[in-house]
Amino acid sequence: MRRVSQHTLNVLLYIFMIICALAFALPLLWMIGASLKEEGQVLSTPPTLFPADPQWDNYAAVLEVIPQFFFNSVQLAVINVVGVLAVSALAGFAFGRLRFPGRDLLFIGLLATAMIPGIAYLIPQYIIFQEIGWVDTQLPLWVPRVFTPVFATFLMRQYFLSLPQELEDAARVDGAGSFTVFWRILLPETKPALGAIAIFTFLDSWNDLFGPLIYINSRELQTLPVALAQFQNEYFSQITLLMAGATIAVLPVIIVYLIAQRQFIQGITLTGINR
């Protein structure tokens, strides 16, 4: 009887999970279907998810407008991901494995900065960037993010703390220095955390609309989210083109997650709160 009950519960759980998955996937499927319809079919009654005659010209029309914006977003995402991974890995190793005066106090100060909302220092930051000539460049879109990765540093520190001390001790006995221990012994063990940080950083950079709107004035330097917002204003009555642009924008996010999903899950679930 217990086996039957457990089996029934498992079946009900899977059915519930499938229903939830379909509910979350429905808006994405509607967006893709709308991007392939003619303008008059989007709000037709009764509604259809996918058209019988896909209009691939919608994507051709969008791709004529957004290539430069797409390239700018990819460029910034790569810079942010590589920079945040490098800085957070080094900082996490220093806070987690090295011993130096004031280490814990500095780490507490680092975490305290995360409590300050970004809107509080937006105006002073803009004034500073304007004075040093960074406004209307892409520097404000990656320099602050790369050199202040608070969450990424915290995640890497916790992961370094979770690694066995014997790994480092064995390397020290063989004469390895701190950088050798970091680069060759411990860093390869942190791939799950690095994967999670890479996904978070990519999403943060790729979906950033506020930063480019504030700091970028030149059209040739704008990113894809800003282009889609302008595209919506320009083609406010052409839902199909807007949905085609949104589909193109969301594809890299899906691809990145599918590639790094295992590292993402492991990086979140295996990182404990140590010491």
Phi and psi in degrees as a GROMACS rama.xvg file:
@    title "Ramachandran Plot"
@    xaxis  label "Phi"
@    yaxis  label "Psi"
@TYPE xy
-65.522  -38.8784  ARG-2
-63.7053  -42.2262  ARG-3
-63.7253  -42.5881  VAL-4
-63.8124  -43.0607  SER-5
-65.0709  -40.3168  GLN-6
-62.9874  -41.6804  HIS-7
-63.5036  -41.7386  THR-8
-63.1161  -39.8172  LEU-9
-63.7719  -41.9612  ASN-10
-62.8746  -45.8805  VAL-11
-63.2638  -37.3501  LEU-12
-64.9175  -43.8598  LEU-13
-64.7779  -39.5009  TYR-14
-62.7858  -43.3726  ILE-15
-62.6035  -41.6938  PHE-16
-65.7479  -38.2321  MET-17
-65.4663  -42.2213  ILE-18
-61.9  -43.0498  ILE-19
-64.1613  -41.4557  CYS-20
-62.6911  -42.6684  ALA-21
-65.2053  -37.8421  LEU-22
-64.588  -40.5957  ALA-23
-72.6291  -31.2703  PHE-24
-82.7273  -19.383  ALA-25
-59.3113  -46.0288  LEU-26
-60.3899  -37.58  PRO-27
-65.706  -43.4252  LEU-28
-64.4363  -39.1533  LEU-29
-64.3295  -39.3248  TRP-30
-63.0234  -44.3748  MET-31
-65.1554  -43.4455  ILE-32
-63.8768  -41.8159  GLY-33
-64.6616  -32.0894  ALA-34
-69.2937  -16.9018  SER-35
-104.036  4.65099  LEU-36
-96.7301  165.263  LYS-37
-77.3455  158.712  GLU-38
-57.7074  -39.4723  GLU-39
-75.1544  -12.3459  GLY-40
-89.4118  -14.0393  GLN-41
-63.6123  -45.272  VAL-42
-107.588  27.9627  LEU-43
-72.4826  158.435  SER-44
-124.434  128.349  THR-45
-71.9171  152.2  PRO-46
-71.0887  148.652  PRO-47
-125.226  147.085  THR-48
-79.0292  -47.6569  LEU-49
-125.901  143.536  PHE-50
-78.5827  154.934  PRO-51
-72.4236  -29.6622  ALA-52
-123.121  90.6399  ASP-53
-61.0836  136.916  PRO-54
-100.779  84.6754  GLN-55
-69.6485  -14.3501  TRP-56
-64.6339  -21.6978  ASP-57
-60.66  -41.7797  ASN-58
-70.2103  -37.1758  TYR-59
-61.43  -40.6471  ALA-60
-65.7745  -39.1933  ALA-61
-70.1027  -40.3616  VAL-62
-66.7362  -17.3493  LEU-63
-75.294  -16.7469  GLU-64
-103.636  -37.5214  VAL-65
-105.29  4.61856  ILE-66
-55.7875  -44.2622  PRO-67
-66.8323  -38.9629  GLN-68
-65.3487  -40.5115  PHE-69
-62.024  -44.6891  PHE-70
-62.2535  -42.1392  PHE-71
-61.4323  -41.312  ASN-72
-66.088  -41.3501  SER-73
-63.9083  -44.1259  VAL-74
-59.7253  -47.7512  GLN-75
-65.4185  -38.9526  LEU-76
-63.4038  -42.3337  ALA-77
-64.4526  -45.6822  VAL-78
-60.9542  -44.9369  ILE-79
-65.3522  -44.2398  ASN-80
-64.5486  -50.1344  VAL-81
-63.2851  -44.1383  VAL-82
-65.1866  -46.0221  GLY-83
-64.908  -40.4291  VAL-84
-61.5188  -44.0145  LEU-85
-65.9053  -49.4629  ALA-86
-67.6563  -45.3392  VAL-87
-67.8219  -34.5175  SER-88
-65.9464  -45.6493  ALA-89
-65.2661  -45.2853  LEU-90
-67.3956  -40.045  ALA-91
-63.9652  -38.0031  GLY-92
-65.6896  -42.6924  PHE-93
-63.2632  -45.8475  ALA-94
-74.129  -25.4218  PHE-95
-96.5155  -30.4804  GLY-96
-122.161  -20.8763  ARG-97
-93.6138  152.621  LEU-98
-112.87  120.129  ARG-99
-153.678  154.394  PHE-100
-60.7878  134.265  PRO-101
78.7861  12.488  GLY-102
-60.4199  -51.5368  ARG-103
-66.1505  -35.835  ASP-104
-66.1182  -41.4619  LEU-105
-63.7737  -38.4634  LEU-106
-67.3616  -40.0256  PHE-107
-62.6822  -41.2487  ILE-108
-62.3666  -38.1286  GLY-109
-62.7525  -46.0583  LEU-110
-65.1718  -32.7939  LEU-111
-64.7176  -30.0574  ALA-112
-65.3278  -23.8139  THR-113
-70.6207  -16.1581  ALA-114
-80.5394  -11.8418  MET-115
-86.7827  118.556  ILE-116
-65.7945  142.924  PRO-117
-59.9358  -31.4172  GLY-118
-66.021  -22.5522  ILE-119
-69.4332  -33.226  ALA-120
-111.453  18.3367  TYR-121
-64.436  -48.8423  LEU-122
-66.3057  -48.8042  ILE-123
-58.2972  -39.2603  PRO-124
-65.299  -40.8445  GLN-125
-63.3435  -40.9615  TYR-126
-63.3245  -42.2872  ILE-127
-62.6981  -46.8918  ILE-128
-63.9085  -35.3523  PHE-129
-67.2749  -39.9262  GLN-130
-66.8558  -33.7602  GLU-131
-94.213  4.69426  ILE-132
80.6285  25.7747  GLY-133
-93.6505  -13.2614  TRP-134
-66.2987  141.001  VAL-135
68.0437  28.7774  ASP-136
-130.399  171.053  THR-137
-88.1817  -1.49954  GLN-138
-59.3222  -43.8224  LEU-139
-64.3596  -14.2247  PRO-140
-88.6409  -9.83525  LEU-141
-134.528  -29.3136  TRP-142
-61.9399  -51.3973  VAL-143
-61.877  -37.8583  PRO-144
-69.575  -38.7828  ARG-145
-72.8121  -41.3134  VAL-146
-94.499  2.17812  PHE-147
-133.88  56.0138  THR-148
-85.8243  78.1432  PRO-149
-63.7957  -53.4741  VAL-150
-63.3469  -41.8272  PHE-151
-64.1098  -40.3949  ALA-152
-64.4295  -42.3803  THR-153
-60.0631  -45.273  PHE-154
-63.1332  -43.1957  LEU-155
-68.2204  -38.8022  MET-156
-60.1221  -46.33  ARG-157
-62.8529  -35.9333  GLN-158
-71.6872  -40.5407  TYR-159
-62.9992  -38.0842  PHE-160
-65.6798  -27.5076  LEU-161
-80.0779  -11.0353  SER-162
-78.4871  144.977  LEU-163
-61.3533  137.8  PRO-164
-65.3416  -25.2697  GLN-165
-62.1806  -31.0819  GLU-166
-60.7827  -46.4069  LEU-167
-69.9605  -40.849  GLU-168
-61.8561  -41.3705  ASP-169
-64.3711  -38.7837  ALA-170
-68.0886  -38.9882  ALA-171
-63.8317  -39.3616  ARG-172
-61.8623  -35.1397  VAL-173
-79.4788  3.59911  ASP-174
90.9809  14.0868  GLY-175
-75.8497  140.05  ALA-176
-84.6676  -179.489  GLY-177
-62.2816  -42.9089  SER-178
-68.4704  -37.2301  PHE-179
-64.1622  -42.0287  THR-180
-60.2954  -44.0035  VAL-181
-64.0845  -51.1245  PHE-182
-76.9145  -40.9117  TRP-183
-102.295  -23.8448  ARG-184
-105.965  -53.7028  ILE-185
-90.7741  -41.2656  LEU-186
-58.5638  -42.0469  LEU-187
-60.1014  -21.955  PRO-188
-81.7691  -7.78327  GLU-189
-102.853  19.2681  THR-190
-56.1252  -41.1458  LYS-191
-59.3487  -43.115  PRO-192
-66.3666  -40.6556  ALA-193
-62.2517  -38.9136  LEU-194
-64.2441  -42.5701  GLY-195
-63.9702  -43.4934  ALA-196
-64.1452  -40.4481  ILE-197
-60.6645  -42.0379  ALA-198
-66.617  -47.1596  ILE-199
-59.8016  -43.8324  PHE-200
-67.599  -41.1395  THR-201
-60.8431  -46.069  PHE-202
-63.5143  -41.5109  LEU-203
-62.5823  -41.3565  ASP-204
-75.4689  -43.6183  SER-205
-65.8968  -36.2598  TRP-206
-93.9177  4.88695  ASN-207
-68.8192  113.907  ASP-208
-106.514  -36.4146  LEU-209
-67.024  -45.3792  PHE-210
-59.0722  -53.8163  GLY-211
-60.4875  -35.5995  PRO-212
-63.7712  -34.4024  LEU-213
-80.9906  -44.7396  ILE-214
-101.581  -17.9943  TYR-215
-107.266  128.22  ILE-216
-109.463  -30.8821  ASN-217
-77.8023  135.54  SER-218
-63.8608  -35.9847  ARG-219
-71.2287  -12.9664  GLU-220
-102.848  -3.9666  LEU-221
-69.5271  158.865  GLN-222
-103.025  176.196  THR-223
-65.2224  -42.2324  LEU-224
-58.1372  -39.8973  PRO-225
-66.919  -39.5478  VAL-226
-61.4077  -41.1691  ALA-227
-66.4582  -38.1552  LEU-228
-64.1301  -42.3178  ALA-229
-68.8644  -35.6116  GLN-230
-63.7435  -35.6561  PHE-231
-66.0335  -38.377  GLN-232
-70.8718  -37.3762  ASN-233
-73.7138  -37.499  GLU-234
-120.384  49.9486  TYR-235
-61.9189  -25.5909  PHE-236
-95.176  -4.86149  SER-237
-105.592  81.8255  GLN-238
-63.8145  -34.1085  ILE-239
-62.1546  -42.2456  THR-240
-69.0806  -37.7536  LEU-241
-64.4775  -41.5222  LEU-242
-68.1345  -34.2809  MET-243
-64.181  -42.454  ALA-244
-64.7794  -40.2721  GLY-245
-65.4533  -37.3487  ALA-246
-64.3027  -43.5906  THR-247
-61.9666  -37.9556  ILE-248
-69.7792  -32.1442  ALA-249
-87.2847  -17.7899  VAL-250
-59.4513  -47.3205  LEU-251
-58.859  -34.5895  PRO-252
-63.6408  -45.1624  VAL-253
-64.371  -42.9064  ILE-254
-62.7558  -46.0037  ILE-255
-61.8447  -42.2178  VAL-256
-66.8771  -41.1064  TYR-257
-64.3497  -35.4433  LEU-258
-71.4182  -40.8193  ILE-259
-111.047  19.2142  ALA-260
-65.8741  -36.3979  GLN-261
-65.1158  -45.8612  ARG-262
-64.0907  -35.8269  GLN-263
-62.8712  -47.6697  PHE-264
-65.6116  -44.1393  ILE-265
-65.4429  -38.8671  GLN-266
-65.2723  -31.1355  GLY-267
-83.2307  -41.6082  ILE-268
-82.4732  -27.5467  THR-269
-95.2008  -4.5645  LEU-270
-91.2107  109.411  THR-271
-95.0469  171.653  GLY-272
-94.8101  99.5601  ILE-273
-110.315  142.068  ASN-274
